Amino acid sequence: MAGSKHFNRLTPAEAERLAMLSEECGEVIQAVGKILRHGYESYHPADPSTTNRDLLAKELSDLVSVMQMMDGDFSIIDAKDHDAAIAKKLRYTHHQGGEA
């Protein structure tokens, strides 16, 4: 490879943050899959004190932490954009009309 720049022009720190983001997203997906299969209140037999709901909350917290680490990597959306994104998502849902 000629030169010292990587083809994607990421710094090692940027690449590491993206790897961390990918890992945390995967862990959130895994927790959601367990909830869809077994329910929120189910738990692993080796740890009955931690429900799938608890695991999802932990993984989401980890994801938000990595997102905060990436603050300088991209522009965080402002509240107006966030509200618009939620409104767009709600147009395509069937069961988000206020009931649990």
C-alpha positions as CSV (number, residue, x, y, z in Angstrom):
1,M,0.0,0.0,0.0
2,A,1.6,3.2,-1.1
3,G,1.6,6.1,1.4
4,S,0.5,6.1,5.0
5,K,-3.2,6.8,4.4
6,H,-5.7,4.0,4.5
7,F,-8.0,3.9,1.4
8,N,-11.0,4.8,3.5
9,R,-9.2,7.8,5.1
10,L,-10.3,6.9,8.6
11,T,-7.9,7.5,11.5
12,P,-7.3,4.4,13.7
13,A,-9.4,6.1,16.4
14,E,-12.3,6.6,13.9
15,A,-12.1,3.0,12.8
16,E,-12.1,1.8,16.4
17,R,-15.2,3.9,17.2
18,L,-17.0,2.5,14.2
19,A,-16.0,-1.0,15.3
20,M,-17.4,-0.3,18.7
21,L,-20.6,1.1,17.3
22,S,-21.1,-2.0,15.1
23,E,-20.5,-4.3,18.0
24,E,-23.0,-2.4,20.3
25,C,-25.6,-2.4,17.5
26,G,-25.2,-6.1,17.1
27,E,-25.6,-6.6,20.9
28,V,-28.8,-4.5,20.8
29,I,-30.1,-6.6,17.9
30,Q,-29.3,-9.8,19.8
31,A,-31.2,-8.6,22.9
32,V,-34.2,-7.6,20.8
33,G,-34.2,-11.1,19.2
34,K,-34.2,-12.7,22.6
35,I,-37.2,-10.6,23.6
36,L,-39.1,-11.4,20.5
37,R,-38.5,-15.1,21.0
38,H,-38.9,-15.3,24.8
39,G,-40.4,-12.1,26.1
40,Y,-39.2,-9.1,28.2
41,E,-39.4,-10.9,31.5
42,S,-37.6,-14.1,30.5
43,Y,-34.0,-14.6,31.6
44,H,-31.1,-16.9,31.1
45,P,-31.2,-19.9,33.4
46,A,-27.7,-19.1,34.7
47,D,-28.8,-15.6,35.8
48,P,-32.5,-15.4,36.8
49,S,-31.9,-12.0,38.4
50,T,-31.4,-10.3,35.0
51,T,-34.3,-10.2,32.6
52,N,-34.2,-9.7,28.9
53,R,-35.6,-6.2,29.6
54,D,-32.6,-5.5,31.8
55,L,-30.2,-6.8,29.1
56,L,-31.8,-4.6,26.5
57,A,-31.5,-1.5,28.7
58,K,-27.9,-2.3,29.4
59,E,-27.1,-2.7,25.7
60,L,-29.0,0.5,24.7
61,S,-27.0,2.3,27.4
62,D,-23.7,1.0,26.0
63,L,-24.9,2.0,22.5
64,V,-25.7,5.6,23.6
65,S,-22.3,5.8,25.3
66,V,-20.5,4.9,22.1
67,M,-22.6,7.3,20.2
68,Q,-21.5,10.0,22.6
69,M,-17.9,9.1,22.0
70,M,-18.5,9.6,18.3
71,D,-19.7,13.2,18.8
72,G,-17.0,14.7,16.5
73,D,-17.4,12.0,13.8
74,F,-20.7,13.2,12.5
75,S,-23.4,15.9,13.2
76,I,-25.8,14.8,15.9
77,I,-29.3,15.6,14.8
78,D,-31.1,18.4,16.6
79,A,-34.4,18.1,18.3
80,K,-36.4,19.3,15.3
81,D,-34.8,16.6,13.0
82,H,-35.4,14.0,15.8
83,D,-39.1,14.9,15.9
84,A,-39.3,14.7,12.1
85,A,-37.6,11.3,12.1
86,I,-40.0,10.0,14.8
87,A,-43.1,11.4,12.9
88,K,-41.8,9.6,9.7
89,K,-41.4,6.3,11.5
90,L,-44.8,6.5,13.1
91,R,-46.5,6.9,9.6
92,Y,-45.4,3.3,9.0
93,T,-46.4,1.6,12.3
94,H,-49.5,-0.3,13.1
95,H,-49.5,-0.4,16.9
96,Q,-47.9,2.8,18.1
97,G,-51.0,4.8,18.6
98,G,-50.6,5.3,22.4
99,E,-51.4,1.9,23.8
100,A,-48.6,-0.3,25.2
